[in-house]
Amino acid sequence: MKTSLRCMEVCKAIAEIGNRPSVSDAGVGDIAARSAVMGAYLNVRINSAGVEYKKWMDDILTRGTEIQEKAIALEHEIVEIVNGKL
């Protein structure tokens, strides 16, 4: 999840300062990376039921929720930048 979120940050930079043809690529990369964040979090959640260490798992779920929320917000920013340049 963290790696995919960092990928989204790179996509944002490309959307902001990249050459014109790369803008749509940044948008596609953003959508793919956001999907990776969301998919990874679904896997974390489904597998959390079998973990015995509930306090540790609660921490992981909290961090996962935070990353997911950041990804959603960042996606909106990137799509706005991309749409503004198309």
Secondary structure by P-SEA (a helix, b strand, c coil): caaaaaaaaaaaaaaacccccaaaaaaaaaaaaaaaaaaaaaaaaaacccccaaaaaaaaaaaaaaaaaaaaaaaaaaaaaaaaac
